[in-house]
Amino acid sequence: MAGQRAKCARIGGRPARIGPARALLRERDVRMAKPLTRLVPGATLLCLTALAASSLVGCADKEEHARLDATMTSDGYALFAVDNDRQQRNDVTFRVKDAEPGATYALLYSPDAPTSAGWFQLDVNSRSRCGGDLGPHCEIQGGFGYLVDFVKAPEGATEIVLRDDRCGCDAKNDSKSWTGHWAVMRIERTNKPNQMTVDVWAKTLQSIATEPDITQLL
């Protein structure tokens, strides 16, 4: 009888350890793969999703750059056209190298090709700079365009920089092309040519930006 009770105790008692199989019999000892939502907090998961989406959007071109190496002839005037095949903003920079110390350089803008082109006498202090909007306050009489920037070359300068920012801003027709015209003029007649660099950064208006085309006309 005692032997039988011992046998029953062994049957109803705790199972004997049987090696590695024990981990498979007890769920709390089994390492289960956890879903991503249990490993990553909700806010972090949302950020990861947004980051992935933004990387796809970033594939669209938001800015394009074009550069032209040019020469201002000894008469002190150079005219450029910048062609855009869609509506976009143009940030333009003109660098005149080996500028004459004390000489003044002016930047003129025309939406259409200027009706008058070439060097002419100009007192930059007689007009205001256009800043953002074109208007009578900065218009140069005679069809030469609008005064958008000017600078006097200081002693010891290796180059001077002129800048402007114009936009083809018709968002309803963003595939419509547009052209801007810029002229760089040295006020003083020094009869010296200057090497120049023209940079244009085209920035997207609505969807994408495309590389503009820079042409020296004069």
N, CA and C of each residue as an Amber inpcrd file, in Angstrom:
protein
   654
   0.8310000  -1.2070000   0.0000000   0.0000000   0.0000000   0.0000000
   0.8580000   1.2470000   0.0000000   1.8920000   1.2010000   0.8610000
   2.7920000   2.3560000   0.9220000   3.4560000   2.5970000  -0.4190000
   3.7980000   1.4820000  -1.0830000   4.4260000   1.6370000  -2.4090000
   3.4870000   2.2330000  -3.4180000   2.1660000   1.8280000  -3.2930000
   1.1760000   2.3570000  -4.2340000   0.9640000   3.8350000  -4.0200000
   0.9200000   4.2710000  -2.6780000   0.7400000   5.7020000  -2.4110000
   1.9350000   6.4980000  -2.9330000   3.1090000   5.9700000  -2.7820000
   4.2880000   6.6760000  -3.2920000   4.2150000   6.8370000  -4.7950000
   3.7260000   5.7630000  -5.4720000   3.5880000   5.8200000  -6.9180000
   2.5890000   6.8750000  -7.3350000   1.4330000   6.9560000  -6.5900000
   0.4170000   7.9780000  -6.9030000   0.9510000   9.3700000  -6.6390000
   1.7480000   9.5330000  -5.5780000   2.3190000  10.8500000  -5.2870000
   3.2060000  11.3130000  -6.4230000   3.9650000  10.3540000  -6.9830000
   4.8390000  10.7370000  -8.0930000   4.0410000  11.1390000  -9.3290000
   2.8740000  10.4670000  -9.5270000   2.0310000  10.8040000 -10.6810000
   1.4080000  12.1790000 -10.5230000   0.9230000  12.5400000  -9.3280000
   0.2410000  13.8250000  -9.1050000   1.1790000  14.9510000  -8.7670000
   2.4480000  14.7000000  -8.5430000   3.3760000  15.7450000  -8.1450000
   3.9180000  16.5440000  -9.3330000   4.9580000  17.3350000  -9.0150000
   5.5660000  18.1940000 -10.0380000   6.2940000  17.3420000 -11.0540000
   6.1750000  17.6610000 -12.3500000   6.8360000  16.8460000 -13.3720000
   8.3430000  16.8800000 -13.1800000   8.9400000  15.8150000 -13.4830000
  10.3950000  15.7370000 -13.3780000  11.0270000  16.5550000 -14.4850000
  12.2240000  17.0980000 -14.2270000  12.9410000  17.8480000 -15.2400000
  13.4260000  16.8950000 -16.3240000  13.1020000  17.2680000 -17.5630000
  13.4580000  16.3550000 -18.6570000  14.2980000  17.0750000 -19.7110000
  15.1610000  18.0040000 -19.2540000  16.1280000  18.6420000 -20.1630000
  15.5160000  19.7730000 -20.9620000  16.0010000  20.0210000 -22.1280000
  15.5760000  21.1720000 -22.9480000  14.1000000  21.1800000 -23.2720000
  13.4410000  20.0390000 -23.2800000  12.0180000  20.0130000 -23.6260000
  11.1770000  20.7760000 -22.6290000  11.7060000  21.0230000 -21.4310000
  10.9290000  21.7220000 -20.4010000  10.5610000  23.1240000 -20.8740000
  11.4890000  23.8160000 -21.5930000  11.2010000  25.1770000 -22.0560000
  10.0630000  25.2160000 -23.0460000   9.8570000  24.1600000 -23.7830000
   8.7740000  24.1160000 -24.7630000   7.4400000  23.8240000 -24.1150000
   7.4450000  23.2640000 -22.9120000   6.2070000  22.9080000 -22.2340000
   5.6390000  24.0720000 -21.4430000   6.4470000  25.0720000 -21.1370000
   5.9860000  26.1660000 -20.2930000   6.0360000  27.4600000 -21.0950000
   4.8930000  28.0500000 -21.3380000   4.7940000  29.2020000 -22.2310000
   5.5840000  30.3940000 -21.7150000   5.6250000  30.5470000 -20.3830000
   6.3050000  31.7070000 -19.8480000   7.8140000  31.6260000 -20.0380000
   8.3380000  30.4580000 -20.3490000   9.7670000  30.3050000 -20.5960000
  10.1080000  30.3780000 -22.0700000   9.1010000  30.4800000 -22.9440000
   9.3480000  30.5080000 -24.3810000   9.4950000  31.9570000 -24.8300000
  10.5780000  32.2980000 -25.5340000  10.7950000  33.6590000 -26.0380000
  10.0670000  33.8100000 -27.3720000   8.9560000  34.5350000 -27.3430000
   8.1340000  34.7250000 -28.5360000   8.5250000  36.0410000 -29.2120000
   8.4760000  36.0550000 -30.5470000   8.7130000  37.2980000 -31.2830000
   7.6190000  38.2910000 -30.9640000   8.0040000  39.5310000 -30.6140000
   7.0220000  40.5460000 -30.2470000   6.6880000  41.4000000 -31.4530000
   5.4340000  41.8070000 -31.5980000   5.0690000  42.6860000 -32.7090000
   5.7660000  44.0300000 -32.5800000   5.9310000  44.7660000 -33.7340000
   6.6440000  46.0370000 -33.7440000   6.0140000  47.0420000 -32.8020000
   4.6980000  47.0140000 -32.6650000   4.0190000  47.9780000 -31.8170000
   4.3430000  47.7640000 -30.3550000   4.8030000  46.5550000 -29.9810000
   5.1940000  46.3150000 -28.6010000   6.6450000  46.7210000 -28.3760000
   7.4650000  46.7290000 -29.4360000   8.8680000  47.0930000 -29.2980000
   9.0770000  48.5910000 -29.4160000   8.2570000  49.2880000 -30.2410000
   8.4250000  50.7070000 -30.5000000   7.2130000  51.4620000 -29.9820000
   7.4090000  52.4640000 -29.1230000   6.2690000  53.2660000 -28.6560000
   5.5410000  53.9030000 -29.8190000   4.2420000  54.1800000 -29.6120000
   3.4090000  54.6940000 -30.6960000   3.9520000  55.9670000 -31.3220000
   4.4190000  56.9150000 -30.4910000   4.9160000  58.1810000 -31.0220000
   6.1590000  57.9700000 -31.8700000   7.0400000  57.0750000 -31.4000000
   8.2550000  56.8060000 -32.1630000   7.9330000  56.1460000 -33.4890000
   6.9800000  55.2240000 -33.4770000   6.5790000  54.5530000 -34.7080000
   6.0030000  55.5460000 -35.6940000   5.2220000  56.5100000 -35.1830000
   4.6480000  57.5330000 -36.0490000   5.7400000  58.3780000 -36.6830000
   6.7800000  58.7140000 -35.9040000   7.8840000  59.5010000 -36.4290000
   8.6480000  58.7460000 -37.5050000   8.8400000  57.4390000 -37.2880000
   9.5340000  56.6400000 -38.2790000   8.7580000  56.5880000 -39.5870000
   7.4420000  56.4850000 -39.4670000   6.5930000  56.4630000 -40.6610000
   6.6690000  57.7860000 -41.4050000   6.6340000  58.8890000 -40.6580000
   6.7050000  60.2110000 -41.2820000   8.0520000  60.4340000 -41.9400000
   9.1210000  59.9470000 -41.2950000  10.4500000  60.1000000 -41.8700000
  10.5710000  59.3590000 -43.1920000  10.0120000  58.1560000 -43.2520000
  10.0570000  57.3910000 -44.4930000   9.2970000  58.1130000 -45.5960000
   8.1470000  58.6980000 -45.2450000   7.3580000  59.4210000 -46.2470000
   8.0960000  60.6580000 -46.7290000   8.7440000  61.3790000 -45.7890000
   9.4420000  62.5970000 -46.1860000  10.6360000  62.3030000 -47.0620000
  11.2700000  61.1440000 -46.8660000  12.4090000  60.7920000 -47.7220000
  11.9730000  60.5770000 -49.1490000  10.7580000  60.1050000 -49.3470000
  10.2420000  59.9340000 -50.6910000   9.9360000  61.2720000 -51.3190000
   9.3420000  62.1830000 -50.5150000   9.0320000  63.5100000 -51.0280000
  10.3170000  64.2450000 -51.3720000  11.3910000  64.0230000 -50.5680000
  12.6510000  64.7010000 -50.7950000  13.2980000  64.3590000 -52.1160000
  12.8210000  63.3090000 -52.7660000  13.3800000  62.9490000 -54.0670000
  13.0520000  64.0040000 -55.1200000  11.9930000  64.7820000 -54.9130000
  11.6380000  65.8370000 -55.8620000  12.6730000  66.9530000 -55.7610000
  13.0620000  67.5350000 -56.9030000  14.0680000  68.5820000 -56.9340000
  13.4690000  69.8860000 -56.4410000  14.0230000  70.4120000 -55.3470000
  13.5570000  71.6690000 -54.7870000  14.4150000  72.8410000 -55.2220000
  15.6240000  72.5890000 -55.7370000  16.5220000  73.6490000 -56.1670000
  17.4620000  73.1110000 -57.2370000  17.6890000  73.9270000 -58.2510000
  18.6430000  73.5960000 -59.2990000  19.5990000  74.7770000 -59.4900000
  20.8370000  74.4700000 -59.8580000  21.8630000  75.5080000 -59.9720000
  22.4620000  75.5050000 -61.3710000  22.6990000  76.6980000 -61.8990000
  23.3790000  76.8600000 -63.1810000  24.4630000  77.9180000 -63.0310000
  25.5650000  77.7550000 -63.7790000  26.6820000  78.7040000 -63.7080000
  27.2000000  78.9830000 -65.1050000  27.6390000  80.2320000 -65.3120000
  28.2340000  80.6310000 -66.5820000  29.4610000  81.4830000 -66.3020000
  30.5820000  81.1360000 -66.9170000  31.7760000  81.9720000 -66.8810000
  31.6850000  82.9260000 -68.0730000  31.8340000  84.2170000 -67.7940000
  31.6000000  85.2200000 -68.8320000  32.6710000  86.3060000 -68.7550000
  32.5590000  87.2470000 -69.6860000  33.5010000  88.3650000 -69.7430000
  32.7410000  89.6640000 -69.9520000  33.0560000  90.6440000 -69.1170000
  32.5980000  92.0060000 -69.3740000  33.6570000  92.6700000 -70.2460000
  33.2490000  93.1330000 -71.4250000  34.2200000  93.7230000 -72.3470000
  34.7100000  95.0710000 -71.8230000  35.6730000  95.6350000 -72.5130000
  36.3120000  96.8640000 -72.0410000  35.3650000  98.0540000 -71.9890000
  34.2190000  97.9760000 -72.6750000  33.2700000  99.0870000 -72.5950000
  32.4970000  99.1000000 -71.2840000  32.6130000  98.0180000 -70.4760000
  32.0220000  98.0120000 -69.1340000  30.5580000  97.6400000 -69.0810000
  30.1080000  96.7860000 -70.0050000  28.6880000  96.3950000 -70.0180000
  28.5730000  94.9360000 -70.4360000  27.6990000  94.1920000 -69.7550000
  27.4310000  92.7930000 -70.1120000  25.9530000  92.5170000 -69.8530000
  25.3010000  91.8600000 -70.8050000  23.8730000  91.5680000 -70.7210000
  23.6450000  90.0620000 -70.7890000  22.7540000  89.5550000 -69.9190000
  22.4920000  88.1250000 -69.8270000  20.9840000  87.8520000 -69.8360000
  20.6250000  86.7080000 -70.4100000  19.2530000  86.2080000 -70.3510000
  19.2670000  84.8930000 -69.5750000  18.2860000  84.7370000 -68.6880000
  18.1270000  83.4880000 -67.9300000  16.7630000  82.9100000 -68.2910000
  16.7910000  81.7730000 -68.9790000  15.5590000  81.1220000 -69.4360000
  15.1550000  80.0290000 -68.4580000  13.8850000  80.0610000 -68.0470000
  13.3040000  79.0370000 -67.1780000  12.1630000  78.3530000 -67.9190000
  12.1480000  77.0180000 -67.9090000  11.0920000  76.3230000 -68.6480000
   9.8520000  76.0700000 -67.7940000   9.8090000  76.6700000 -66.5970000
   8.6310000  76.5800000 -65.7460000   8.6350000  77.7510000 -64.7750000
   7.5470000  77.9400000 -64.0780000   7.4620000  78.9900000 -63.0780000
   8.2940000  78.5860000 -61.8500000   9.2760000  79.4190000 -61.5090000
  10.1460000  79.1550000 -60.3700000  10.8860000  80.4360000 -60.0120000
  11.4480000  80.4490000 -58.8200000  12.1730000  81.6300000 -58.3540000
  13.6360000  81.5330000 -58.7680000  14.2320000  82.6760000 -59.1360000
  15.6510000  82.7400000 -59.4800000  16.3920000  83.6260000 -58.4880000
  17.3570000  83.0560000 -57.7870000  18.3150000  83.8280000 -57.0000000
  19.5750000  83.9500000 -57.8550000  19.9400000  85.1650000 -58.2320000
  21.0650000  85.3540000 -59.1480000  22.2020000  86.0840000 -58.4430000
  23.4270000  85.6670000 -58.7670000  24.6310000  86.2920000 -58.2200000
  25.6220000  86.5290000 -59.3530000  26.1220000  87.7570000 -59.4330000
  27.1240000  88.1260000 -60.4340000  28.4040000  88.5120000 -59.7000000
  29.4870000  87.8240000 -60.0240000  30.7920000  88.1250000 -59.4260000
  31.7040000  88.6990000 -60.5130000  32.1540000  89.9240000 -60.2890000
  33.0770000  90.5890000 -61.2060000  34.4650000  90.5190000 -60.5890000
  35.3870000  89.8620000 -61.2790000  36.7320000  89.6410000 -60.7500000
  37.6800000  90.7710000 -61.1640000  38.6770000  91.0000000 -60.3020000
  39.6680000  92.0610000 -60.5380000  38.9810000  93.4040000 -60.7640000
  38.0070000  93.6960000 -59.9150000  37.2720000  94.9580000 -60.0420000
  38.2000000  96.1340000 -59.7640000  37.9590000  97.2240000 -60.4750000
  38.7630000  98.4270000 -60.3010000  38.4550000  99.0640000 -58.9460000
  39.4430000  99.2860000 -58.0930000  39.1970000  99.9400000 -56.7960000
  38.5560000 101.3090000 -56.9930000  37.4910000 101.5520000 -56.2720000
  36.7870000 102.8270000 -56.3610000  35.7380000 102.8840000 -57.4480000
  35.7100000 101.8770000 -58.3450000  34.7150000 101.8710000 -59.4190000
  33.3770000 101.3450000 -58.9000000  32.2950000 101.8400000 -59.4660000
  30.9550000 101.4260000 -59.0770000  30.3720000 100.5270000 -60.1550000
  29.7600000  99.4190000 -59.7170000  29.1500000  98.4450000 -60.6240000
  27.6610000  98.3790000 -60.3130000  26.8480000  98.4200000 -61.3580000
  25.3890000  98.4190000 -61.2000000  24.8040000  97.1620000 -61.8310000
  23.7070000  96.6900000 -61.2400000  22.9670000  95.5410000 -61.7820000
  21.5730000  96.0170000 -62.1710000  21.2130000  95.8010000 -63.4290000
  19.9190000  96.2290000 -63.9670000  19.1110000  94.9970000 -64.3490000
  17.7990000  95.0700000 -64.1050000  16.9140000  93.9460000 -64.4470000
  15.8180000  94.4070000 -65.3950000  15.4740000  93.5250000 -66.3470000
  14.3490000  93.7730000 -67.2580000  13.5570000  92.4790000 -67.4150000
  12.2440000  92.5040000 -67.1950000  11.4420000  91.2950000 -67.4290000
  11.5180000  90.8470000 -68.8910000  11.4260000  91.8090000 -69.8050000
  11.6090000  91.5400000 -71.2290000  12.9880000  92.0690000 -71.6350000
  13.4270000  91.6900000 -72.8130000  14.7150000  92.1950000 -73.2840000
  14.6840000  93.7220000 -73.2870000  15.7010000  94.3760000 -72.7350000
  15.6820000  95.8460000 -72.6790000  15.6660000  96.4580000 -74.0820000
  14.9150000  97.5120000 -74.2200000  14.8400000  98.1670000 -75.5310000
  16.1060000  98.9630000 -75.8240000  16.8760000  99.2890000 -74.7790000
  18.1700000  99.9450000 -74.9340000  19.2100000  99.1140000 -74.1950000
  20.3180000  98.8400000 -74.8530000  21.3690000  98.0160000 -74.2540000
  22.7260000  98.6160000 -74.5930000  23.7010000  98.4060000 -73.7090000
  25.0260000  98.9790000 -73.8850000  25.3010000 100.0210000 -72.8120000
  26.5700000 100.4300000 -72.7260000  26.9800000 101.3660000 -71.6780000
  26.2940000 102.7110000 -71.8610000  25.9240000 103.3370000 -70.7430000
  25.3510000 104.6780000 -70.7590000  25.7090000 105.3580000 -69.4490000
  25.5880000 106.6390000 -69.3970000  25.8870000 107.3900000 -68.1780000
  24.7680000 107.1790000 -67.1630000  25.1560000 106.8360000 -65.9260000
  24.1760000 106.5640000 -64.8880000  24.7070000 107.0420000 -63.5460000
  23.8760000 107.8040000 -62.8570000  24.1660000 108.1890000 -61.4760000
  23.3260000 107.2850000 -60.5730000  23.9670000 106.3170000 -59.9370000
  23.2090000 105.3390000 -59.1410000  22.5330000 106.0010000 -57.9380000
  23.0270000 107.1330000 -57.5150000  22.4370000 107.8120000 -56.3570000
  21.1840000 108.6010000 -56.7210000  20.8880000 108.6690000 -58.0140000
  19.6880000 109.4020000 -58.4410000  18.4460000 108.5180000 -58.4400000
  18.6410000 107.2120000 -58.2680000  17.5230000 106.2830000 -58.2520000
  17.5750000 105.4300000 -56.9800000  16.4330000 104.9100000 -56.6000000
  16.3880000 103.9480000 -55.5030000  16.5920000 102.5480000 -56.0740000
  17.0780000 101.6480000 -55.2410000  17.1300000 100.2440000 -55.6510000
  15.7350000  99.6430000 -55.5390000  15.4300000  98.7140000 -56.4440000
  14.0730000  98.1730000 -56.4920000  13.7240000  97.3670000 -55.2360000
  14.6790000  96.6290000 -54.7060000  14.3140000  95.7430000 -53.6050000
  13.4250000  94.6300000 -54.1370000  12.2270000  94.4860000 -53.5680000
  11.3400000  93.4120000 -53.9950000  10.5540000  93.7320000 -55.2540000
   9.8920000  94.8900000 -55.2870000   8.9790000  95.2190000 -56.3880000
   9.6140000  96.1820000 -57.3730000   9.3030000  95.9590000 -58.6490000
   9.7140000  96.8990000 -59.6860000   8.7390000  98.0670000 -59.7070000
   9.2500000  99.2530000 -60.0030000   8.3630000 100.4180000 -60.0440000
   9.0950000 101.6430000 -60.5290000   8.3780000 102.7640000 -60.6580000
   8.9860000 104.0040000 -61.1640000  10.1550000 104.4820000 -60.3100000
  10.1590000 104.1470000 -59.0210000  11.2170000 104.6390000 -58.1310000
  12.5900000 104.0850000 -58.4990000  12.6270000 102.9420000 -59.2040000
  13.9130000 102.3350000 -59.5420000  14.0840000 102.1310000 -61.0470000
  13.1640000 102.6420000 -61.8380000  13.2490000 102.4750000 -63.2890000
  14.2550000 103.4390000 -63.8970000  15.0720000 102.9290000 -64.8080000
  16.0270000 103.7660000 -65.5250000  15.3750000 104.2200000 -66.8210000
  15.2540000 105.5040000 -66.9970000  14.6120000 106.0280000 -68.1930000
  15.4170000 105.6740000 -69.4460000  14.6850000 105.4830000 -70.5530000
  15.3300000 105.1710000 -71.8220000  15.2810000 103.7050000 -72.1810000
  14.6030000 102.8870000 -71.3690000  14.4330000 101.4820000 -71.7020000
  15.5870000 100.5830000 -71.2970000  16.4080000 101.0320000 -70.3160000
  17.5600000 100.2330000 -69.8920000  17.2120000  99.2130000 -68.8030000
  16.0500000  99.3450000 -68.1910000  15.6620000  98.3930000 -67.1560000
  15.4920000  99.0470000 -65.7980000  15.6400000  98.2470000 -64.7540000
  15.4330000  98.7000000 -63.3770000  16.7080000  98.4750000 -62.5680000
  17.0380000  99.4330000 -61.7190000  18.2310000  99.3350000 -60.8810000
  17.9180000  98.4440000 -59.6740000  18.5320000  97.2600000 -59.6230000
  18.2280000  96.3300000 -58.5350000  19.3680000  96.1930000 -57.5280000
  20.5950000  96.5780000 -57.9320000  21.7150000  96.5090000 -56.9890000
  22.8770000  97.3170000 -57.5410000  23.7260000  97.8090000 -56.6430000
  24.9930000  98.4170000 -57.0630000  25.9670000  98.3540000 -55.8970000
  27.2470000  98.4000000 -56.2350000  28.2870000  98.3160000 -55.2120000
  29.5270000  99.0470000 -55.7080000  30.2300000  99.6810000 -54.7770000
  31.4870000 100.3480000 -55.0770000  32.6270000  99.4500000 -54.6170000
  33.5580000  99.1790000 -55.4990000  34.6560000  98.2700000 -55.1750000
  35.6070000  98.9320000 -54.1800000  35.8040000  98.3140000 -53.0350000
  36.7340000  98.8860000 -52.0500000  38.1880000  98.6030000 -52.4320000
  39.1000000  99.3240000 -51.8200000  40.5170000  99.0940000 -52.0520000
  40.8920000  97.6880000 -51.6000000  41.6660000  97.0020000 -52.4160000
  42.1460000  95.6820000 -52.0580000  41.1820000  94.5470000 -52.3360000
  40.0030000  94.8510000 -52.8700000  39.0240000  93.7970000 -53.1520000
  39.4590000  92.9890000 -54.3750000  39.2810000  91.6890000 -54.3180000
  39.6080000  90.8340000 -55.4640000  38.4080000  90.6420000 -56.3870000
  37.1940000  90.8850000 -55.8710000  35.9900000  90.7940000 -56.6940000
  34.8570000  91.5330000 -55.9900000  33.8370000  91.8790000 -56.7730000
  32.6240000  92.4610000 -56.1780000  31.4460000  91.5440000 -56.5260000
  30.4000000  91.6060000 -55.7120000  29.2550000  90.7110000 -55.8870000
  27.9760000  91.5410000 -55.9860000  27.1740000  91.2350000 -56.9930000
  25.8600000  91.8530000 -57.1830000  24.8090000  90.7520000 -57.1230000
  23.6670000  91.0440000 -56.4910000  22.6490000  90.0110000 -56.2870000
  21.2490000  90.5380000 -56.6160000  20.3930000  89.6000000 -57.0020000
  18.9770000  89.9130000 -57.1990000  18.1600000  88.6360000 -57.0320000
  16.8610000  88.8050000 -56.8640000  15.9420000  87.6710000 -56.6480000
  14.6500000  87.9930000 -57.3810000  14.3490000  87.2140000 -58.4200000
  13.1300000  87.4290000 -59.2010000  12.3650000  86.1190000 -59.3170000
  11.0830000  86.2270000 -59.6530000  10.2340000  85.0330000 -59.6280000
   9.2460000  85.0240000 -60.7810000   9.1170000  83.8520000 -61.4100000
   7.9590000  83.5620000 -62.2370000   6.9610000  82.8960000 -61.3140000
   5.9740000  83.6140000 -60.8560000   5.1770000  83.1820000 -59.7050000
   3.7230000  82.8690000 -60.0410000   3.4700000  82.4090000 -61.2390000
   2.1100000  82.0390000 -61.6260000   1.8720000  80.5770000 -61.2450000
   1.4350000  80.3520000 -60.0100000   1.2740000  78.9880000 -59.4960000
   0.1910000  78.2110000 -60.2530000  -0.7610000  78.9170000 -60.8680000
  -1.8210000  78.2320000 -61.5960000  -1.3360000  77.7250000 -62.9630000
  -0.2170000  78.2680000 -63.4160000   0.3770000  77.8170000 -64.6810000
   1.8620000  77.5440000 -64.4670000   2.1560000  76.6220000 -63.5430000
   3.5380000  76.4380000 -63.1300000   4.4130000  75.8260000 -64.2240000
   3.8210000  75.2890000 -65.2830000   4.6150000  74.7480000 -66.3860000
   4.9150000  75.8010000 -67.4570000   4.4860000  77.0320000 -67.2530000
   4.7110000  78.1090000 -68.2160000   6.1380000  78.6400000 -68.0870000
   6.8360000  78.7900000 -69.2020000   8.2150000  79.2640000 -69.1800000
   8.2670000  80.7820000 -68.9620000   9.4330000  81.2570000 -68.4980000
   9.6410000  82.7010000 -68.3590000  11.1410000  82.9980000 -68.4540000
  11.4560000  84.2440000 -68.8170000  12.8380000  84.6710000 -69.0030000
  13.0650000  86.0020000 -68.3060000  14.1950000  86.1110000 -67.6240000
  14.6150000  87.3680000 -67.0170000  15.9010000  87.8510000 -67.6590000
  16.1060000  89.1640000 -67.6820000  17.3010000  89.7480000 -68.2860000
  18.0180000  90.6200000 -67.2490000  19.3060000  90.3900000 -67.1060000
  20.1240000  91.1650000 -66.1730000  21.3260000  91.7460000 -66.9080000
  21.6380000  93.0080000 -66.6280000  22.8130000  93.6680000 -67.1920000
  23.7170000  94.1300000 -66.0570000  25.0050000  93.8900000 -66.2040000
  26.0080000  94.3900000 -65.2680000  26.7680000  95.4990000 -65.9740000
  26.8740000  96.6560000 -65.3120000  27.5400000  97.7970000 -65.9360000
  28.4970000  98.4480000 -64.9520000  29.7000000  98.7300000 -65.4320000
  30.6690000  99.5110000 -64.6580000  30.4270000 100.9810000 -64.9990000
  30.1990000 101.7950000 -63.9990000  29.8320000 103.1920000 -64.2400000
  30.9920000 103.9680000 -64.8630000  32.1930000 103.7300000 -64.3660000
  33.3660000 104.4470000 -64.8830000  33.9010000 103.7590000 -66.1430000
  34.3560000 104.5500000 -67.1000000  34.9380000 103.9940000 -68.3300000
  36.4360000 103.7840000 -68.1060000  36.8000000 102.5800000 -67.7400000
  38.2110000 102.2820000 -67.4820000  38.8600000 101.5630000 -68.6600000
  38.0540000 101.1510000 -69.6290000  38.5580000 100.4320000 -70.8120000
  39.3130000  99.1590000 -70.4320000  38.8180000  98.4850000 -69.4090000
  39.4390000  97.2420000 -68.9550000  38.3930000  96.1320000 -68.9380000
  38.6560000  94.9940000 -69.5770000  37.7120000  93.8690000 -69.4870000
  37.7960000  93.1950000 -68.1230000  36.7030000  92.5420000 -67.7230000
  36.6690000  91.8240000 -66.4520000  36.0880000  90.4370000 -66.6640000
  36.7160000  89.4530000 -66.0530000  36.1220000  88.1220000 -66.0250000
  34.9840000  88.1060000 -64.9980000  33.9360000  87.3420000 -65.3180000
  32.7550000  87.2910000 -64.4630000  32.2920000  85.8470000 -64.2690000
  31.5670000  85.6430000 -63.1990000  30.8760000  84.3720000 -62.9690000
  29.4230000  84.6780000 -62.6520000  28.5240000  84.0090000 -63.3570000
  27.0850000  84.1820000 -63.1310000  26.5360000  82.8840000 -62.5410000
  25.8890000  82.9760000 -61.3820000  25.2610000  81.8230000 -60.7340000
  23.7700000  82.0820000 -60.5850000  22.9770000  81.0830000 -60.9330000
  21.5270000  81.1680000 -60.7610000  21.0570000  79.9290000 -60.0060000
  20.3740000  80.1660000 -58.8960000  19.7340000  79.0760000 -58.1600000
  18.2300000  79.1650000 -58.4210000  17.7000000  78.1480000 -59.0880000
  16.2620000  78.0870000 -59.3700000  15.5950000  77.3140000 -58.2360000
  14.6080000  77.9280000 -57.6100000  13.9400000  77.3260000 -56.4600000
  12.4780000  77.0560000 -56.7870000  12.0160000  75.9080000 -56.3310000
  10.6820000  75.4500000 -56.6950000   9.5970000  76.4080000 -56.2160000
   8.5870000  76.5330000 -57.0430000   7.4220000  77.3430000 -56.6810000
   6.3030000  76.4600000 -56.1630000   6.0820000  75.3280000 -56.8110000
   4.9620000  74.4730000 -56.4280000   5.3410000  72.9930000 -56.4000000
   5.9800000  72.5020000 -57.4520000   6.2650000  71.0740000 -57.5160000
   7.7630000  70.8060000 -57.5790000   8.4060000  71.0980000 -58.7080000
   9.8310000  70.8490000 -58.8580000  10.5110000  72.0860000 -59.4180000
  11.8410000  72.0860000 -59.3480000  12.6470000  73.1260000 -59.9910000
  13.4550000  72.4780000 -61.1080000  13.6890000  73.2210000 -62.1680000
  14.5050000  72.7290000 -63.2750000  15.6660000  73.6810000 -63.4910000
  16.7420000  73.1660000 -64.0720000  17.9520000  73.9730000 -64.2680000
  17.7090000  75.0670000 -65.3130000  17.9620000  76.3270000 -64.9640000
  17.7850000  77.4070000 -65.9430000  18.9430000  77.4270000 -66.9360000
  18.7330000  78.1570000 -68.0200000  19.7450000  78.2910000 -69.0620000
  20.2070000  79.7490000 -69.0930000  21.5160000  79.9650000 -68.9370000
  22.0870000  81.3190000 -68.9070000  22.7870000  81.5910000 -70.2350000
  22.4640000  82.7280000 -70.8370000  23.0830000  83.1150000 -72.1100000
  23.5900000  84.5410000 -72.0110000  24.8280000  84.7790000 -72.4660000
  25.3290000  86.1400000 -72.5370000  24.9440000  86.7250000 -73.8860000
  24.2200000  87.8320000 -73.8480000  23.7420000  88.4820000 -75.0780000
  24.7090000  89.5670000 -75.5520000  25.3030000  90.2790000 -74.6270000
  26.2730000  91.3460000 -74.9570000  27.4410000  91.2850000 -73.9740000
